[in-house]
Amino acid sequence: MGARHSFNAILEELHMDLIKMGSLVEESIDKTITALLKQDLQLAWEIIDGDDAVDDMEKKIEKKCIDIIARQQPLARDLRSISAALKIITDMERIADHSSDIAEITIRIGKQKHIKPLIDIPRMAELAKKMVSKAIDAYVHQDVDLAREVCASDDEADDLFRKIVLELTSLMKNDVTIIEQATDFMFIAKYLERMADHATNIGEWVVYNVTGEHEHLTRLLSRGPTNR
């Protein structure tokens, strides 16, 4: 009983570390879109510098997971939980990387006047941040329904991405002088779309953690080999 209580405390500590890392990632998304909208180059540099903190958290959690496996020898569901945590921190680290990617573009655009008011890009950023937050909550509370809600939101992110690309493509056709900045905005939209994909990955690993089945992989396997 005492050993189990101690192990549960270790798992709870792991969950808290994941929450802290998730908060850093959410904060990076917030700062990224603020820097872009306000063309705040100093904040953009802070985002790039702050990526190290997320990397450090990933390494800390990864080491903790490996130590738990080596010393506690977890079985069944506990092992799935730790394995899912290892996958989740990889996705969160990549989300933070994309925040840095967007910050780099913000610096490149600098103080140039934006070719159009930014509406859908901030919407995508807010959606990505909410998806990340919900995905982490789903992991901590082992909430399959919330995890699936995150996965369902990916369609909205894809729709926004397509809308942004179509609008920017149309603008470029009418004015070739804006091609460089319009292309930068396309890259930003793509990075945000990738953030949503990573949040979806987290949701899918939560479902795996609770049910033992990874729904995305199950769907792929059920289709069988594809014709090329």
Phi, psi and omega in degrees: 000317180294319180297319179294319179299318179295319180294319177298323178295322178295317178296321178296321177296321177297317178299319180295321177297320178297320178297316179299316179295319178299321179296320177297320181292315177301318179297321180296322178294315178303310182296324182298312183287328175296315179299319181293311184295319182268359183051047182268097186289327178296317178295322178300318177295324179297323179297315180297315179295325183287349180297334179298325181296321178292318178300319180295321178295320178300314180296320180297314182291320178301315179297319180296318179298316180296319178297319180298315180298318184288320188265326185262341181048061182294153181241156170046243188297323179298320179293321176299319181299318180289319178297319178296321178300319179297321178290318184297318182294330176295315178295319180295321179297323180289327175298315178297323176301319180292329173299317178295321178300316180293322178299321178297320178293321178303317178294321180294319177294324177063228183261013176301145176293132178295143183290343178197158175298138181271116183239302184285330178296313174299325178296318178297319180296317179295320178297315180299318180297317179296321179297318178297314181299314180295322181296318178293317176301319180298321179294312184297320184263002180055045187258100182294320181298317179294322178298318179290330175297320176299312181300321180294331181291344182298329178297321178296319178296318178297319179296317178296320179299312180298319179299315180297315181297316180298318181295314181293323177298317178297318179296320181294325179296328183270344183206101184290344182289345183260005187303316184299310182290323178298321177296319177301317180293327175296318178297319179300314179299322180293319178297321178294321177297323177291323175303315179298322177298317180293322176298321177297319177303316179300315178302318180293326177288332175294316178300318177299317182302318184277318189260340184086001180237134175264108191296322180295314179294322179298318179296318180297316181293325182291338180283338181075185181296143180262151177280136181249000000 
